[in-house]
Amino acid sequence: QVTLKESGPVLVKPTETLTLTCTVSGFSLSNARMGVSWIRQPPGKALEWLAHIFSNDEKSYSTSLKSRLTISEDTSKSQVVLTLTNMDPVDTATYYCARIGDYGDYVLDYWGQGTLVTVSS
Amino acid sequence: EIVLTQSPATLSLSPGERATLSCRASQSVSSFLAWYQQKPGQAPRLLIYNASNRAPGIPARFTGSGSGTDFTLTISILEPEDFALYFCQHRSYWPPAVTFGQGTRLDIK
């Protein structure tokens, strides 16, 4: 059974760095065909893709947020970590991790439940 | 960068009716388009990939069609559980990126 679970702070202050962890089970991060994406959704708004990573260390970032984002993985812990620097209230959103699985084309076949992060002083 | 435009923004229908949701790409994306359903307080769920392939466990009343720039998600006979938010998604390989449409909200009339 494939599962993904996000963890991290629920509240961060402006200018701080957000660190989120996605812990996966039911598949291996070492599988060359599979990757993990991070996506966010501000309250009442659309989905926004942030970044993804594959086992060959291929990483890609949203053009608009590239300077603030870092994605990494620890295959031994089955975890993918996303950091977002210089947080601002506009970064308040539910952050999801999702698997890029068997269908290729960066199709997201399994999603975590999401974690709501609020940016406020 | 490819932009996906979904229409309508909101669609109000009754159970038993047919729903037609549109996703238009700013340039051709071939058949590289997926559809997701999101219910309140839940994560999105994959419905359709490669424009017309249903994901495992997705009921046959959901049909995806289209290629190039114009895509459609059709729900043949609306069930109460189908009233939700629907997003389309595309990928580009260079630069590697994922784009979502802004969503269509399907409401009970």
Interface residues (C-beta under 8 A of the other chain):
Chain A: S37 I39 A46 L47 E48 W49 H52 E58 S60 S62 T63 Y96 A98 Y103 D105 Y106 V107 L108 D109 W111 G112 Q113 G114
Chain B: E1 F32 A34 Y36 Q42 A43 P44 R45 L46 Y49 N50 N53 A55 F87 Q89 R91 P95 P96 A97 V98 T99 F100 G101 Q102 G103
